[in-house]
Every structure is written in structure tokens, then in C-alpha cells.
Amino acid sequence: MIAAAGRLDDVSEDGIRRLVDAFYVKVRADPELAPIFAHTIPGDWQPHLTKMYAFWSSVMLTTGRYKGNPVAKHLIIPGMKPQLFERWLALFEATCREQFDNATSEAFRIKAERIAESLKLALFYRPDRPWPPEPTP
Amino acid sequence: MTFVVTDNCIKCKYMDCVEVCPVDCFYEGENMLAIHPDECIDCGVCEPECPADAISADTEPGLESWMKLNAEYASVWPNITIKREQPADAKTFDGVANKLKQYFSANPGQGD
């Protein structure tokens, strides 16, 4: 269903595609995130977008369409910093609010924050250092 | 943060969770499943899928021993991503208290 101002009021495969497409337009224009993604996805973006449709479909619609190991994938990305997750989340949340009504974008935000925290812990948590980590320059 | 499999999975092992997990982080023991804490991304998709309510967020109090058990056995049991038929007597054991002590098997399951 499409609510006022063209914002969707439920999660569907179509809505997820719209969200992912709009989100990565922002990512690719973002001074902090664009170089990280450009390095990891130097050519055709469609395979990544298709993978992300499946990922969010699995997370939001419980379809089991995505199968992968995002922790391992993130571990090998050069130049990862904890604050990049904050930037990612800010853009994602902004895109959710553009595409979905408040309740639906909130549902996306909650999932995204949990997953981001979990990936951050996997990448940066060390038992002998403070958590959350100090921002690195 | 991660999700953990707890007592009520033992001898129920419905395996609905393994189908929906996006990151294939379930490992199969003879009569229980375990979540690998380094692979789980805390998406929470599995939690409501469990017919036995055996999956909890590790932020809930009192789960330390289950976190340890999940971590220990997820690293030695085989990976499972495809649901099979649950044990014939799963329903009989659903809700039985303190199954860990009486029934837990450290033996690996068959995996995929």
C-alpha cells in the first residue's frame, strides 16, 4: 500500500527494492562511504543490490532468501572504521523515512542498528580495549 | 550481541530457525542446536520462528551458561541450514523443565 506522500506503509519485496536502490544512490554520493564501497565494488553494482534485496527480504520478511556470511565479508574490507557504521545508519534511516511511513521505517531502523552493532563488535571489539571504541581520526 | 539457543530446544529440535537464518549460523548437535556467536548478526529473525520459544537474545539476564554452551558446541558441531523432520516425540518434551541435566547430548548431529 502507498500512504500519503508516496511512503509505503508496509514491507514488501517491491518496497525493499525501492529502499535499497535509493539508499545506495546516497551511499555512492557520500564522501565517507563512497570510497569504501567503490574499492570493494569496483564494477557492476547490480549483483550487490540484488544481494541486498535478498538480505533485507530475509531480515524483514523472513523469506530466507539471503544466505551469506556478512561478518567475514566486512572483515576483509580495507579502511573500515567504527564511525562508518554511524554514517551508514544515518543514510539508511533517512532513506527509510523517505520510502516508508514512520512505523515501517522504525522497524527497519531497529533491525539495522542491531545488525550494525553486531558487525561492529565482530570487527572491532577486543576484550582488552574500551567499548564503544574511541573514534579514530 | 547475539541470540542463543536455550534449554527448551533439547529433544525438541524443530529446526524452523535454520531455514530463516540469513547467515547460516546454526550448528546441530544430536538433540539440540547452537548458534555461533561470531557469525550471528543479531537480526532476530530466528527468535519468533522457534515453536518451542527456545531462542533468546543474550541481553536477557541469566543466559551466561547458555552463551558458553552455544559458543562451545557451535564450533564443533556441523552446520545446519536445511530443516528436517523434528524428532517424533518433540511435542512430548516441549516445556519439560531442566532438560540440560537430564537429556543434553554433546554428540554432533548429522548436519546438512
gemmi code that builds the backbone of each chain (N, CA, C; Angstrom):
import gemmi

chains = {
    "A": [
        ("MET", (0.841, -1.208, 0.000), (0.000, 0.000, 0.000), (0.871, 1.250, 0.000)),
        ("ILE", (0.386, 2.272, -0.663), (1.117, 3.539, -0.671), (0.356, 4.554, 0.182)),
        ("ALA", (1.021, 5.054, 1.189), (0.394, 6.033, 2.091), (0.603, 7.433, 1.520)),
        ("ALA", (0.271, 8.426, 2.342), (0.431, 9.807, 1.906), (1.869, 10.090, 1.491)),
        ("ALA", (2.033, 10.986, 0.537), (3.343, 11.423, 0.054), (4.155, 10.262, -0.527)),
        ("GLY", (3.475, 9.201, -0.967), (4.161, 8.097, -1.630), (4.975, 7.212, -0.718)),
        ("ARG", (4.798, 7.335, 0.600), (5.553, 6.482, 1.518), (4.791, 5.179, 1.758)),
        ("LEU", (5.502, 4.090, 1.664), (4.861, 2.781, 1.799), (4.548, 2.499, 3.264)),
        ("ASP", (3.396, 1.843, 3.498), (3.031, 1.588, 4.886), (3.186, 0.119, 5.279)),
        ("ASP", (3.840, -0.657, 4.441), (4.223, -2.000, 4.882), (5.476, -2.440, 4.134)),
        ("VAL", (6.039, -3.562, 4.560), (7.263, -4.056, 3.944), (6.882, -5.084, 2.876)),
        ("SER", (7.401, -4.878, 1.688), (7.162, -5.828, 0.599), (8.457, -5.963, -0.184)),
        ("GLU", (8.528, -6.940, -1.045), (9.728, -7.098, -1.878), (9.941, -5.842, -2.740)),
        ("ASP", (8.850, -5.299, -3.254), (8.951, -4.078, -4.064), (9.495, -2.912, -3.246)),
        ("GLY", (8.960, -2.772, -2.028), (9.404, -1.698, -1.153), (10.878, -1.843, -0.805)),
        ("ILE", (11.302, -3.066, -0.579), (12.709, -3.308, -0.250), (13.597, -2.916, -1.429)),
        ("ARG", (13.174, -3.268, -2.636), (13.966, -2.880, -3.811), (14.072, -1.362, -3.917)),
        ("ARG", (12.945, -0.697, -3.687), (12.942, 0.776, -3.736), (13.889, 1.360, -2.709)),
        ("LEU", (13.826, 0.816, -1.494), (14.687, 1.287, -0.403), (16.165, 1.062, -0.723)),
        ("VAL", (16.500, -0.138, -1.128), (17.901, -0.472, -1.397), (18.444, 0.388, -2.536)),
        ("ASP", (17.680, 0.507, -3.606), (18.139, 1.320, -4.743), (18.382, 2.766, -4.310)),
        ("ALA", (17.421, 3.339, -3.582), (17.557, 4.740, -3.161), (18.698, 4.910, -2.166)),
        ("PHE", (18.868, 3.925, -1.290), (19.931, 4.002, -0.276), (21.310, 4.000, -0.943)),
        ("TYR", (21.515, 3.118, -1.897), (22.858, 3.046, -2.489), (23.159, 4.216, -3.423)),
        ("VAL", (22.131, 4.894, -3.914), (22.379, 6.161, -4.624), (23.022, 7.147, -3.640)),
        ("LYS", (22.485, 7.190, -2.414), (23.050, 8.080, -1.382), (24.465, 7.654, -1.000)),
        ("VAL", (24.638, 6.341, -0.813), (25.957, 5.820, -0.409), (27.023, 6.206, -1.441)),
        ("ARG", (26.677, 6.049, -2.711), (27.667, 6.279, -3.762), (27.987, 7.753, -3.938)),
        ("ALA", (27.145, 8.620, -3.331), (27.414, 10.057, -3.390), (28.003, 10.569, -2.082)),
        ("ASP", (28.220, 9.687, -1.127), (28.646, 10.124, 0.202), (30.169, 10.150, 0.310)),
        ("PRO", (30.730, 11.289, 0.736), (32.197, 11.391, 0.766), (32.875, 10.361, 1.682)),
        ("GLU", (32.195, 9.966, 2.774), (32.814, 8.995, 3.689), (32.668, 7.561, 3.193)),
        ("LEU", (31.470, 7.221, 2.721), (31.191, 5.820, 2.393), (31.556, 5.444, 0.966)),
        ("ALA", (31.426, 6.397, 0.041), (31.622, 6.071, -1.374), (32.983, 5.404, -1.650)),
        ("PRO", (34.091, 5.947, -1.095), (35.388, 5.320, -1.423), (35.503, 3.879, -0.923)),
        ("ILE", (34.924, 3.595, 0.259), (34.982, 2.238, 0.811), (34.235, 1.266, -0.101)),
        ("PHE", (33.034, 1.680, -0.504), (32.231, 0.816, -1.374), (32.850, 0.702, -2.761)),
        ("ALA", (33.375, 1.810, -3.275), (33.947, 1.799, -4.626), (35.123, 0.836, -4.697)),
        ("HIS", (35.872, 0.755, -3.597), (37.014, -0.145, -3.577), (36.564, -1.602, -3.605)),
        ("THR", (35.477, -1.887, -2.862), (35.017, -3.265, -2.742), (34.134, -3.680, -3.922)),
        ("ILE", (33.421, -2.692, -4.504), (32.570, -2.986, -5.669), (33.036, -2.098, -6.818)),
        ("PRO", (34.116, -2.474, -7.475), (34.688, -1.591, -8.492), (33.879, -1.565, -9.786)),
        ("GLY", (33.087, -2.597, -10.051), (32.406, -2.636, -11.356), (30.908, -2.536, -11.236)),
        ("ASP", (30.235, -3.558, -11.695), (28.775, -3.607, -11.754), (28.177, -3.702, -10.349)),
        ("TRP", (27.282, -2.775, -10.018), (26.654, -2.760, -8.696), (25.455, -3.693, -8.578)),
        ("GLN", (24.931, -4.135, -9.729), (23.667, -4.880, -9.649), (23.774, -6.152, -8.792)),
        ("PRO", (24.872, -6.915, -8.893), (24.953, -8.112, -8.023), (24.872, -7.753, -6.537)),
        ("HIS", (25.502, -6.638, -6.150), (25.430, -6.225, -4.744), (24.000, -5.820, -4.378)),
        ("LEU", (23.368, -5.047, -5.249), (21.995, -4.611, -4.974), (21.068, -5.819, -4.857)),
        ("THR", (21.237, -6.768, -5.760), (20.395, -7.969, -5.736), (20.600, -8.737, -4.430)),
        ("LYS", (21.859, -8.797, -3.994), (22.166, -9.462, -2.723), (21.502, -8.723, -1.545)),
        ("MET", (21.503, -7.404, -1.621), (20.895, -6.621, -0.542), (19.365, -6.718, -0.544)),
        ("TYR", (18.750, -6.858, -1.754), (17.302, -7.117, -1.771), (17.031, -8.410, -0.985)),
        ("ALA", (17.850, -9.414, -1.265), (17.644, -10.718, -0.614), (17.904, -10.620, 0.888)),
        ("PHE", (18.940, -9.857, 1.260), (19.280, -9.725, 2.683), (18.114, -9.099, 3.458)),
        ("TRP", (17.631, -7.969, 2.950), (16.560, -7.282, 3.681), (15.243, -8.043, 3.608)),
        ("SER", (15.057, -8.795, 2.543), (13.895, -9.670, 2.456), (13.970, -10.742, 3.543)),
        ("SER", (15.157, -11.302, 3.754), (15.339, -12.313, 4.807), (15.105, -11.724, 6.188)),
        ("VAL", (15.622, -10.512, 6.392), (15.540, -9.902, 7.720), (14.131, -9.379, 8.014)),
        ("MET", (13.492, -8.755, 7.025), (12.202, -8.101, 7.294), (11.002, -8.988, 6.967)),
        ("LEU", (11.181, -9.901, 6.028), (10.040, -10.728, 5.611), (10.252, -12.210, 5.928)),
        ("THR", (11.402, -12.530, 6.561), (11.686, -13.907, 6.984), (11.609, -14.897, 5.818)),
        ("THR", (12.110, -14.473, 4.670), (11.992, -15.341, 3.498), (13.158, -16.316, 3.350)),
        ("GLY", (14.228, -16.100, 4.112), (15.391, -16.974, 3.964), (16.062, -16.851, 2.601)),
        ("ARG", (15.795, -15.741, 1.885), (16.362, -15.617, 0.522), (17.856, -15.356, 0.526)),
        ("TYR", (18.350, -14.665, 1.552), (19.786, -14.382, 1.617), (20.482, -15.491, 2.380)),
        ("LYS", (21.589, -15.936, 1.870), (22.448, -16.852, 2.614), (23.874, -16.357, 2.435)),
        ("GLY", (24.518, -15.971, 3.515), (25.873, -15.473, 3.368), (26.518, -15.293, 4.722)),
        ("ASN", (27.706, -14.741, 4.710), (28.433, -14.509, 5.955), (28.909, -13.062, 6.005)),
        ("PRO", (28.016, -12.146, 6.393), (28.377, -10.727, 6.367), (29.537, -10.366, 7.290)),
        ("VAL", (29.717, -11.097, 8.381), (30.858, -10.796, 9.262), (32.158, -10.996, 8.488)),
        ("ALA", (32.293, -12.146, 7.851), (33.517, -12.439, 7.092), (33.712, -11.421, 5.966)),
        ("LYS", (32.624, -11.042, 5.288), (32.717, -10.078, 4.184), (33.231, -8.715, 4.678)),
        ("HIS", (32.727, -8.285, 5.842), (33.137, -6.981, 6.362), (34.559, -6.997, 6.900)),
        ("LEU", (34.986, -8.153, 7.400), (36.336, -8.242, 7.969), (37.424, -7.958, 6.935)),
        ("ILE", (37.150, -8.232, 5.667), (38.208, -8.070, 4.654), (38.131, -6.734, 3.909)),
        ("ILE", (37.183, -5.868, 4.334), (37.090, -4.568, 3.658), (38.157, -3.625, 4.209)),
        ("PRO", (39.039, -3.112, 3.339), (40.075, -2.213, 3.845), (39.490, -0.855, 4.258)),
        ("GLY", (40.070, -0.280, 5.306), (39.686, 1.072, 5.712), (38.447, 1.154, 6.574)),
        ("MET", (37.984, 0.000, 7.114), (36.790, 0.041, 7.962), (37.086, 0.766, 9.273)),
        ("LYS", (36.147, 1.614, 9.689), (36.254, 2.324, 10.961), (34.884, 2.281, 11.639)),
        ("PRO", (34.876, 2.246, 12.973), (33.575, 2.158, 13.662), (32.612, 3.267, 13.249)),
        ("GLN", (33.122, 4.476, 13.043), (32.188, 5.584, 12.762), (31.551, 5.486, 11.374)),
        ("LEU", (32.114, 4.636, 10.500), (31.472, 4.450, 9.200), (30.101, 3.801, 9.359)),
        ("PHE", (29.973, 2.993, 10.415), (28.672, 2.379, 10.678), (27.633, 3.436, 11.047)),
        ("GLU", (28.074, 4.454, 11.799), (27.144, 5.532, 12.172), (26.675, 6.280, 10.921)),
        ("ARG", (27.617, 6.527, 10.026), (27.286, 7.226, 8.785), (26.313, 6.386, 7.951)),
        ("TRP", (26.635, 5.102, 7.860), (25.779, 4.170, 7.111), (24.363, 4.211, 7.685)),
        ("LEU", (24.266, 4.121, 9.013), (22.959, 4.094, 9.673), (22.190, 5.392, 9.443)),
        ("ALA", (22.884, 6.521, 9.468), (22.220, 7.807, 9.271), (21.605, 7.873, 7.870)),
        ("LEU", (22.362, 7.439, 6.869), (21.840, 7.454, 5.496), (20.703, 6.457, 5.322)),
        ("PHE", (20.869, 5.298, 5.971), (19.843, 4.260, 5.838), (18.530, 4.728, 6.462)),
        ("GLU", (18.649, 5.306, 7.644), (17.452, 5.781, 8.338), (16.766, 6.886, 7.531)),
        ("ALA", (17.563, 7.798, 6.979), (16.991, 8.882, 6.168), (16.252, 8.296, 4.962)),
        ("THR", (16.848, 7.288, 4.333), (16.203, 6.682, 3.160), (14.917, 5.954, 3.569)),
        ("CYS", (14.976, 5.256, 4.698), (13.771, 4.570, 5.185), (12.632, 5.556, 5.375)),
        ("ARG", (12.954, 6.705, 5.953), (11.905, 7.699, 6.231), (11.325, 8.286, 4.943)),
        ("GLU", (12.170, 8.332, 3.902), (11.655, 8.814, 2.611), (10.728, 7.788, 1.958)),
        ("GLN", (11.051, 6.521, 2.157), (10.333, 5.475, 1.423), (9.140, 4.899, 2.175)),
        ("PHE", (9.223, 4.907, 3.518), (8.195, 4.221, 4.303), (7.575, 5.156, 5.339)),
        ("ASP", (6.396, 4.770, 5.827), (5.778, 5.549, 6.896), (6.582, 5.362, 8.191)),
        ("ASN", (6.212, 6.106, 9.221), (7.039, 6.135, 10.435), (7.208, 4.761, 11.079)),
        ("ALA", (6.115, 4.007, 11.208), (6.187, 2.707, 11.887), (7.070, 1.739, 11.106)),
        ("THR", (6.927, 1.754, 9.791), (7.705, 0.819, 8.976), (9.180, 1.204, 8.967)),
        ("SER", (9.465, 2.492, 8.855), (10.880, 2.880, 8.855), (11.512, 2.612, 10.218)),
        ("GLU", (10.719, 2.718, 11.277), (11.221, 2.394, 12.611), (11.589, 0.902, 12.709)),
        ("ALA", (10.776, 0.063, 12.106), (11.068, -1.382, 12.117), (12.390, -1.666, 11.397)),
        ("PHE", (12.621, -0.989, 10.280), (13.898, -1.125, 9.567), (15.053, -0.611, 10.433)),
        ("ARG", (14.830, 0.553, 11.052), (15.901, 1.177, 11.835), (16.351, 0.255, 12.973)),
        ("ILE", (15.383, -0.333, 13.672), (15.725, -1.200, 14.809), (16.587, -2.378, 14.349)),
        ("LYS", (16.170, -3.010, 13.267), (16.946, -4.145, 12.735), (18.340, -3.687, 12.309)),
        ("ALA", (18.382, -2.562, 11.569), (19.673, -2.086, 11.039), (20.635, -1.761, 12.171)),
        ("GLU", (20.126, -1.141, 13.230), (21.014, -0.765, 14.346), (21.566, -2.000, 15.048)),
        ("ARG", (20.721, -2.985, 15.234), (21.189, -4.218, 15.893), (22.244, -4.915, 15.062)),
        ("ILE", (21.990, -5.001, 13.766), (22.934, -5.698, 12.892), (24.243, -4.916, 12.825)),
        ("ALA", (24.139, -3.590, 12.746), (25.351, -2.762, 12.696), (26.173, -2.932, 13.972)),
        ("GLU", (25.494, -2.940, 15.114), (26.207, -3.098, 16.387), (26.913, -4.462, 16.423)),
        ("SER", (26.212, -5.452, 15.939), (26.771, -6.795, 15.937), (27.996, -6.886, 15.010)),
        ("LEU", (27.908, -6.258, 13.834), (29.060, -6.259, 12.916), (30.215, -5.450, 13.502)),
        ("LYS", (29.869, -4.338, 14.150), (30.909, -3.506, 14.774), (31.653, -4.300, 15.857)),
        ("LEU", (30.891, -5.008, 16.668), (31.520, -5.832, 17.710), (32.434, -6.878, 17.080)),
        ("ALA", (31.940, -7.512, 16.020), (32.720, -8.563, 15.374), (34.023, -7.998, 14.794)),
        ("LEU", (33.953, -6.769, 14.291), (35.126, -6.188, 13.633), (36.095, -5.521, 14.608)),
        ("PHE", (35.533, -4.896, 15.636), (36.389, -4.001, 16.422), (36.495, -4.344, 17.903)),
        ("TYR", (35.617, -5.199, 18.418), (35.669, -5.462, 19.866), (36.910, -6.258, 20.226)),
        ("ARG", (37.653, -5.752, 21.217), (38.778, -6.508, 21.778), (38.607, -6.470, 23.282)),
        ("PRO", (38.741, -7.635, 23.939), (38.457, -7.684, 25.378), (39.320, -6.727, 26.196)),
        ("ASP", (40.487, -6.373, 25.679), (41.404, -5.534, 26.457), (41.243, -4.043, 26.138)),
        ("ARG", (40.263, -3.686, 25.326), (40.083, -2.271, 24.991), (38.683, -1.801, 25.365)),
        ("PRO", (38.531, -0.475, 25.575), (37.205, 0.021, 25.959), (36.183, -0.142, 24.828)),
        ("TRP", (34.933, -0.329, 25.209), (33.850, -0.388, 24.228), (32.744, 0.541, 24.675)),
        ("PRO", (32.167, 1.391, 23.824), (32.490, 1.540, 22.403), (33.879, 2.147, 22.183)),
        ("PRO", (34.481, 1.858, 21.036), (35.842, 2.321, 20.776), (35.905, 3.841, 20.627)),
        ("GLU", (37.067, 4.392, 20.943), (37.293, 5.825, 20.721), (37.310, 6.072, 19.211)),
        ("PRO", (36.735, 7.212, 18.779), (36.796, 7.497, 17.339), (38.240, 7.603, 16.854)),
        ("THR", (38.507, 7.001, 15.720), (39.852, 7.094, 15.149), (39.864, 8.233, 14.141)),
        ("PRO", (40.983, 8.951, 14.058), (41.000, 10.090, 13.144), (40.894, 9.633, 11.673)),
    ],
    "B": [
        ("MET", (26.714, -8.836, 20.640), (25.375, -9.328, 20.946), (24.983, -10.409, 19.950)),
        ("THR", (24.266, -11.340, 20.439), (23.855, -12.441, 19.578), (22.630, -13.110, 20.206)),
        ("PHE", (22.054, -14.025, 19.480), (20.972, -14.821, 20.052), (21.538, -16.163, 20.504)),
        ("VAL", (20.880, -16.764, 21.480), (21.358, -18.060, 21.986), (20.204, -19.058, 22.037)),
        ("VAL", (20.568, -20.321, 21.808), (19.602, -21.405, 21.932), (19.629, -21.876, 23.384)),
        ("THR", (18.454, -22.085, 23.967), (18.390, -22.428, 25.389), (17.695, -23.781, 25.614)),
        ("ASP", (17.471, -24.063, 26.876), (17.060, -25.389, 27.347), (15.952, -26.074, 26.540)),
        ("ASN", (14.925, -25.301, 26.168), (13.764, -25.986, 25.576), (14.010, -26.530, 24.172)),
        ("CYS", (15.164, -26.223, 23.591), (15.488, -26.827, 22.286), (15.816, -28.313, 22.451)),
        ("ILE", (16.360, -28.653, 23.605), (16.838, -30.019, 23.821), (15.686, -31.024, 23.649)),
        ("LYS", (15.925, -31.965, 22.779), (14.971, -33.036, 22.422), (13.718, -32.541, 21.694)),
        ("CYS", (13.634, -31.233, 21.432), (12.555, -30.718, 20.575), (13.116, -30.522, 19.172)),
        ("LYS", (14.190, -29.731, 19.081), (14.931, -29.524, 17.835), (14.031, -29.422, 16.606)),
        ("TYR", (13.185, -28.420, 16.611), (12.252, -28.249, 15.486), (12.953, -27.805, 14.198)),
        ("MET", (14.039, -27.041, 14.327), (14.856, -26.625, 13.175), (14.199, -25.599, 12.252)),
        ("ASP", (13.083, -24.980, 12.654), (12.499, -23.918, 11.822), (13.473, -22.752, 11.682)),
        ("CYS", (14.248, -22.529, 12.722), (15.194, -21.413, 12.762), (16.230, -21.467, 11.647)),
        ("VAL", (16.674, -22.673, 11.306), (17.805, -22.769, 10.369), (17.410, -22.312, 8.965)),
        ("GLU", (16.135, -22.436, 8.649), (15.658, -22.044, 7.315), (15.650, -20.533, 7.150)),
        ("VAL", (15.329, -19.819, 8.220), (15.180, -18.365, 8.096), (16.467, -17.608, 8.398)),
        ("CYS", (17.425, -18.253, 9.036), (18.669, -17.556, 9.401), (19.384, -17.082, 8.142)),
        ("PRO", (19.614, -15.760, 8.009), (20.274, -15.285, 6.799), (21.759, -15.617, 6.749)),
        ("VAL", (22.335, -15.935, 7.891), (23.791, -16.100, 7.904), (24.231, -17.529, 8.247)),
        ("ASP", (23.314, -18.454, 8.186), (23.645, -19.876, 8.371), (24.475, -20.131, 9.625)),
        ("CYS", (24.042, -19.585, 10.753), (24.903, -19.703, 11.934), (24.410, -20.746, 12.946)),
        ("PHE", (23.569, -21.683, 12.491), (23.120, -22.758, 13.381), (23.970, -24.011, 13.186)),
        ("TYR", (24.253, -24.651, 14.300), (25.057, -25.877, 14.298), (24.271, -26.945, 15.040)),
        ("GLU", (24.405, -28.181, 14.555), (23.500, -29.219, 15.019), (24.158, -30.257, 15.911)),
        ("GLY", (23.634, -30.370, 17.122), (24.003, -31.465, 17.993), (23.012, -32.596, 17.844)),
        ("GLU", (23.262, -33.689, 18.552), (22.387, -34.854, 18.435), (20.934, -34.495, 18.786)),
        ("ASN", (20.753, -33.696, 19.846), (19.364, -33.377, 20.201), (19.116, -31.899, 20.493)),
        ("MET", (20.032, -31.031, 20.001), (19.874, -29.597, 20.225), (20.626, -28.835, 19.143)),
        ("LEU", (20.256, -27.564, 18.941), (21.003, -26.704, 18.029), (21.778, -25.672, 18.837)),
        ("ALA", (22.789, -25.072, 18.220), (23.538, -23.991, 18.864), (23.796, -22.903, 17.832)),
        ("ILE", (23.848, -21.653, 18.303), (24.144, -20.504, 17.438), (25.610, -20.113, 17.609)),
        ("HIS", (26.291, -19.917, 16.492), (27.697, -19.490, 16.565), (27.736, -17.979, 16.843)),
        ("PRO", (28.275, -17.593, 18.003), (28.208, -16.173, 18.379), (29.029, -15.262, 17.466)),
        ("ASP", (30.032, -15.800, 16.789), (30.835, -14.949, 15.903), (30.197, -14.797, 14.526)),
        ("GLU", (29.160, -15.563, 14.256), (28.524, -15.487, 12.939), (27.145, -14.843, 13.000)),
        ("CYS", (26.492, -14.970, 14.147), (25.152, -14.380, 14.330), (25.268, -12.859, 14.226)),
        ("ILE", (24.356, -12.237, 13.457), (24.400, -10.773, 13.316), (23.266, -10.108, 14.093)),
        ("ASP", (22.635, -10.881, 14.975), (21.656, -10.280, 15.886), (20.427, -9.743, 15.165)),
        ("CYS", (20.090, -10.337, 14.035), (18.937, -9.814, 13.278), (17.625, -10.200, 13.937)),
        ("GLY", (17.645, -11.271, 14.729), (16.451, -11.639, 15.489), (15.385, -12.372, 14.706)),
        ("VAL", (15.678, -12.732, 13.460), (14.669, -13.388, 12.635), (14.286, -14.759, 13.204)),
        ("CYS", (15.249, -15.450, 13.779), (15.003, -16.818, 14.257), (14.104, -16.870, 15.489)),
        ("GLU", (14.190, -15.854, 16.327), (13.543, -15.913, 17.647), (12.049, -16.252, 17.574)),
        ("PRO", (11.256, -15.503, 16.782), (9.828, -15.833, 16.748), (9.512, -17.101, 15.967)),
        ("GLU", (10.484, -17.619, 15.206), (10.216, -18.810, 14.401), (10.220, -20.079, 15.235)),
        ("CYS", (10.846, -20.045, 16.401), (11.031, -21.265, 17.194), (9.708, -21.672, 17.853)),
        ("PRO", (9.169, -22.839, 17.469), (7.897, -23.269, 18.057), (8.027, -23.555, 19.556)),
        ("ALA", (9.252, -23.768, 20.014), (9.473, -24.101, 21.427), (9.924, -22.884, 22.240)),
        ("ASP", (9.967, -21.715, 21.611), (10.434, -20.500, 22.297), (11.783, -20.697, 22.968)),
        ("ALA", (12.676, -21.351, 22.274), (13.952, -21.714, 22.892), (15.072, -20.743, 22.543)),
        ("ILE", (14.773, -19.716, 21.739), (15.834, -18.786, 21.327), (15.626, -17.442, 22.025)),
        ("SER", (16.706, -16.939, 22.640), (16.622, -15.663, 23.349), (17.790, -14.765, 22.983)),
        ("ALA", (17.576, -13.460, 23.127), (18.673, -12.506, 22.956), (19.605, -12.639, 24.157)),
        ("ASP", (20.912, -12.541, 23.901), (21.856, -12.735, 25.008), (21.876, -11.546, 25.963)),
        ("THR", (21.080, -10.540, 25.660), (20.973, -9.402, 26.576), (20.005, -9.711, 27.716)),
        ("GLU", (19.238, -10.787, 27.563), (18.352, -11.183, 28.670), (19.197, -11.743, 29.807)),
        ("PRO", (18.775, -11.476, 31.054), (19.606, -11.905, 32.181), (19.620, -13.427, 32.356)),
        ("GLY", (20.697, -13.922, 32.926), (20.773, -15.331, 33.310), (21.124, -16.301, 32.201)),
        ("LEU", (21.629, -15.784, 31.088), (21.901, -16.686, 29.961), (23.383, -17.010, 29.783)),
        ("GLU", (24.211, -16.592, 30.751), (25.659, -16.759, 30.589), (26.047, -18.200, 30.268)),
        ("SER", (25.460, -19.154, 30.987), (25.859, -20.549, 30.774), (25.424, -21.028, 29.381)),
        ("TRP", (24.294, -20.507, 28.914), (23.840, -20.885, 27.564), (24.709, -20.248, 26.500)),
        ("MET", (25.172, -19.011, 26.751), (26.089, -18.374, 25.806), (27.352, -19.208, 25.664)),
        ("LYS", (27.822, -19.701, 26.797), (29.036, -20.523, 26.787), (28.795, -21.832, 26.036)),
        ("LEU", (27.652, -22.434, 26.332), (27.337, -23.711, 25.683), (27.189, -23.537, 24.168)),
        ("ASN", (26.494, -22.459, 23.750), (26.334, -22.209, 22.320), (27.690, -22.019, 21.645)),
        ("ALA", (28.535, -21.206, 22.263), (29.851, -20.929, 21.667), (30.686, -22.205, 21.572)),
        ("GLU", (30.650, -22.987, 22.644), (31.476, -24.191, 22.694), (31.053, -25.205, 21.620)),
        ("TYR", (29.747, -25.478, 21.542), (29.318, -26.549, 20.641), (29.152, -26.086, 19.203)),
        ("ALA", (28.865, -24.784, 18.996), (28.756, -24.293, 17.614), (30.089, -24.452, 16.890)),
        ("SER", (31.168, -24.472, 17.655), (32.473, -24.585, 16.988), (32.858, -26.042, 16.719)),
        ("VAL", (32.103, -26.996, 17.236), (32.455, -28.401, 16.961), (31.342, -29.184, 16.243)),
        ("TRP", (30.102, -28.745, 16.386), (29.008, -29.454, 15.706), (28.962, -29.036, 14.235)),
        ("PRO", (28.320, -29.863, 13.363), (28.222, -29.494, 11.940), (27.164, -28.427, 11.693)),
        ("ASN", (27.396, -27.642, 10.650), (26.475, -26.583, 10.252), (25.160, -27.192, 9.741)),
        ("ILE", (24.065, -26.517, 10.055), (22.774, -26.962, 9.523), (22.009, -25.767, 8.972)),
        ("THR", (21.568, -25.881, 7.712), (20.842, -24.786, 7.066), (19.513, -25.263, 6.488)),
        ("ILE", (19.315, -26.577, 6.472), (18.086, -27.128, 5.887), (17.320, -27.898, 6.956)),
        ("LYS", (16.082, -27.501, 7.143), (15.241, -28.149, 8.166), (14.916, -29.583, 7.759)),
        ("ARG", (14.990, -30.468, 8.734), (14.479, -31.831, 8.529), (13.269, -32.029, 9.447)),
        ("GLU", (12.726, -33.217, 9.406), (11.602, -33.554, 10.286), (12.086, -33.481, 11.739)),
        ("GLN", (11.307, -32.855, 12.607), (11.691, -32.808, 14.020), (11.551, -34.204, 14.640)),
        ("PRO", (12.153, -34.419, 15.813), (12.008, -35.723, 16.469), (10.525, -36.056, 16.669)),
        ("ALA", (10.189, -37.330, 16.526), (8.790, -37.758, 16.603), (8.160, -37.382, 17.948)),
        ("ASP", (9.005, -37.368, 18.993), (8.467, -37.084, 20.335), (8.736, -35.635, 20.766)),
        ("ALA", (8.995, -34.748, 19.784), (9.331, -33.348, 20.115), (8.270, -32.718, 21.008)),
        ("LYS", (7.041, -32.925, 20.671), (5.943, -32.299, 21.415), (5.927, -32.734, 22.882)),
        ("THR", (6.241, -33.996, 23.109), (6.253, -34.544, 24.473), (7.262, -33.814, 25.352)),
        ("PHE", (8.377, -33.389, 24.716), (9.441, -32.768, 25.504), (9.338, -31.245, 25.565)),
        ("ASP", (8.421, -30.678, 24.758), (8.274, -29.235, 24.735), (7.765, -28.745, 26.093)),
        ("GLY", (8.576, -27.935, 26.755), (8.151, -27.380, 28.034), (8.635, -28.149, 29.257)),
        ("VAL", (9.235, -29.309, 29.047), (9.792, -30.066, 30.169), (10.925, -29.245, 30.795)),
        ("ALA", (10.984, -29.175, 32.107), (11.976, -28.327, 32.771), (13.347, -29.012, 32.868)),
        ("ASN", (14.389, -28.181, 32.904), (15.766, -28.650, 33.148), (16.200, -29.815, 32.264)),
        ("LYS", (16.020, -29.637, 30.983), (16.371, -30.731, 30.070), (17.884, -30.896, 29.949)),
        ("LEU", (18.600, -29.807, 30.185), (20.065, -29.862, 30.040), (20.651, -30.994, 30.874)),
        ("LYS", (20.265, -31.034, 32.112), (20.809, -32.010, 33.042), (20.438, -33.443, 32.665)),
        ("GLN", (19.186, -33.618, 32.275), (18.697, -34.976, 32.042), (18.986, -35.516, 30.652)),
        ("TYR", (18.905, -34.625, 29.639), (18.859, -35.156, 28.278), (19.946, -34.654, 27.335)),
        ("PHE", (20.648, -33.565, 27.683), (21.570, -32.952, 26.714), (22.628, -33.940, 26.220)),
        ("SER", (22.817, -33.968, 24.912), (23.879, -34.785, 24.331), (24.915, -33.875, 23.683)),
        ("ALA", (26.169, -34.114, 23.998), (27.249, -33.330, 23.403), (27.645, -33.878, 22.025)),
        ("ASN", (27.050, -35.012, 21.636), (27.390, -35.605, 20.345), (26.923, -34.715, 19.200)),
        ("PRO", (27.681, -34.714, 18.094), (27.250, -33.928, 16.941), (25.993, -34.525, 16.286)),
        ("GLY", (25.222, -33.663, 15.640), (24.109, -34.132, 14.827), (24.598, -34.427, 13.422)),
        ("GLN", (23.670, -34.691, 12.505), (24.113, -35.077, 11.144), (24.456, -33.876, 10.277)),
        ("GLY", (23.928, -32.685, 10.602), (24.208, -31.505, 9.769), (23.542, -31.633, 8.410)),
        ("ASP", (23.855, -30.691, 7.500), (23.211, -30.717, 6.176), (23.646, -31.930, 5.365)),
    ],
}
model = gemmi.Model(1)
for chain_id, residues in chains.items():
    chain = gemmi.Chain(chain_id)
    for i, (resn, *xyz) in enumerate(residues, 1):
        res = gemmi.Residue()
        res.name, res.seqid = resn, gemmi.SeqId(i, " ")
        for name, pos in zip(("N", "CA", "C"), xyz):
            atom = gemmi.Atom()
            atom.name, atom.element = name, gemmi.Element(name[0])
            atom.pos, atom.b_iso = gemmi.Position(*pos), 0.0
            res.add_atom(atom)
        chain.add_residue(res)
    model.add_chain(chain)
structure = gemmi.Structure()
structure.add_model(model)
structure.setup_entities()
